[in-house]
């Protein structure tokens, strides 16, 4: 599967309507973002069950601002609508693969219990 471009019109529904969503926040002028793009694209092809989405922080400043993106690339992973990973910086293919494996393996009942305990 190819990557999906997110905007203010489809960001929330994409996160809510899919089990696993990995988001790459990027900009065209960012060298590390351009270097990471092929790694992200290959992962999208390898994992058709995972939504690989991109947010162009220049075109979508509202999303970047709402999520307090301060460095790019920033990678976020959502599982069942819950943000479970957030880290600035590009990652090698093996690290992205590991992230996807860990996100898929999460016990979401445990995650929801921890969120409830923190509130």
Backbone torsions as a table, in degrees:
resi	resn	phi	psi	omega
1	UNK	NA	146.6	178.9
2	UNK	-87.4	173.2	179.3
3	UNK	-76.8	158.3	179.7
4	UNK	-114.3	132.9	175.1
5	UNK	-87.2	128.1	-179.4
6	UNK	-101.3	145.7	176.1
7	UNK	-136.6	179.7	178.6
8	UNK	-61.5	-25.8	-177.8
9	UNK	-78.3	-22.5	-176.5
10	UNK	-128.2	2.1	-176.7
11	UNK	-62.3	-57.7	-175.4
12	UNK	-62.1	-42.1	-178.6
13	UNK	-68.5	-35.2	178.1
14	UNK	-64.1	-43.6	179.1
15	UNK	-65.7	-43.7	-175.5
16	UNK	-73.0	-32.8	-171.2
17	UNK	-94.2	2.0	-177.1
18	UNK	-130.4	145.3	-176.5
19	UNK	-66.2	-51.5	-179.0
20	UNK	-126.4	124.9	177.7
21	UNK	-130.9	125.3	175.3
22	UNK	-110.6	127.6	-175.2
23	UNK	-118.2	131.4	175.9
24	UNK	-107.0	114.3	174.5
25	UNK	-91.0	124.2	-170.4
26	UNK	-146.9	174.9	171.4
27	UNK	-148.7	150.4	-175.2
28	UNK	-65.1	-27.8	-178.8
29	UNK	-81.9	-5.7	-173.4
30	UNK	-89.4	112.6	179.4
31	UNK	-58.3	-50.9	177.8
32	UNK	-59.9	-32.5	177.6
33	UNK	-65.1	-45.3	179.3
34	UNK	-64.4	-36.4	179.0
35	UNK	-69.2	-33.9	-178.6
36	UNK	-78.6	-24.7	-174.6
37	UNK	-52.6	-46.1	179.6
38	UNK	-65.7	-33.4	176.7
39	UNK	-62.8	-45.7	-179.9
40	UNK	-64.3	-43.0	179.9
41	UNK	-64.0	-41.2	177.8
42	UNK	-64.9	-37.7	177.2
43	UNK	-63.5	-39.8	178.5
44	UNK	-61.0	-38.6	178.5
45	UNK	-69.3	-38.1	-178.3
46	UNK	-74.8	-23.5	-176.2
47	UNK	-126.7	74.7	-179.4
48	UNK	-66.4	-14.3	178.5
49	UNK	-84.5	-6.1	-179.6
50	UNK	-113.5	130.4	175.8
51	UNK	-77.2	121.5	173.9
52	UNK	-103.8	111.9	-174.1
53	UNK	-118.8	152.5	179.3
54	UNK	-126.1	140.9	173.7
55	UNK	-122.0	115.5	175.0
56	UNK	-78.3	108.4	-174.0
57	UNK	-66.0	-21.8	176.5
58	UNK	-75.9	-39.5	-178.8
59	UNK	-82.0	-24.6	-176.0
60	UNK	-126.1	61.2	-177.6
61	UNK	-64.0	-23.6	179.6
62	UNK	-65.6	-43.7	179.8
63	UNK	-66.4	-47.5	-179.6
64	UNK	-59.3	-40.5	179.5
65	UNK	-68.6	-43.2	-178.6
66	UNK	-63.4	-33.2	-179.1
67	UNK	-96.8	7.9	176.6
68	UNK	53.2	47.8	176.2
69	UNK	-74.1	118.2	-177.5
70	UNK	-115.1	-12.1	178.5
71	UNK	-143.5	145.4	177.0
72	UNK	-130.2	148.8	-3.6
73	UNK	-69.7	151.1	168.3
74	UNK	-123.2	134.6	179.2
75	UNK	-109.4	131.0	174.8
76	UNK	-124.4	146.4	174.9
77	UNK	-127.5	135.5	178.8
78	UNK	-119.4	139.3	174.8
79	UNK	-127.7	121.4	-179.1
80	UNK	51.3	42.2	176.6
81	UNK	82.2	0.4	-177.2
82	UNK	-107.2	130.5	175.3
83	UNK	-69.6	117.0	-176.6
84	UNK	-116.5	-7.5	179.7
85	UNK	-154.8	138.7	177.1
86	UNK	-153.6	122.0	-179.1
87	UNK	-155.0	129.6	173.2
88	UNK	-76.4	153.3	175.9
89	UNK	106.5	144.8	175.7
90	UNK	-69.8	157.8	178.5
91	UNK	-132.0	149.5	175.4
92	UNK	-68.0	162.5	-177.0
93	UNK	-55.3	-41.8	-178.5
94	UNK	-63.4	-37.4	179.2
95	UNK	-69.3	-38.9	177.1
96	UNK	-65.7	-40.9	177.1
97	UNK	-60.5	-44.1	179.2
98	UNK	-63.6	-42.2	178.5
99	UNK	-58.7	-48.2	-178.8
100	UNK	-62.2	-42.3	178.2
101	UNK	-60.3	-44.9	-179.2
102	UNK	-67.0	-39.2	180.0
103	UNK	-65.7	-42.8	178.6
104	UNK	-62.9	-32.3	-175.7
105	UNK	-85.2	-5.8	-177.7
106	UNK	-58.5	141.1	171.4
107	UNK	-87.9	100.6	-173.0
108	UNK	-69.4	-24.8	174.4
109	UNK	-63.3	-40.8	177.6
110	UNK	-66.3	-42.3	178.6
111	UNK	-60.9	-46.7	-179.8
112	UNK	-64.6	-36.6	177.7
113	UNK	-64.5	-40.5	177.9
114	UNK	-66.1	-39.6	177.8
115	UNK	-64.1	-42.7	179.4
116	UNK	-64.0	-38.5	-179.8
117	UNK	-67.9	-31.6	-179.2
118	UNK	-78.6	-18.8	-178.2
119	UNK	-84.5	NA	NA
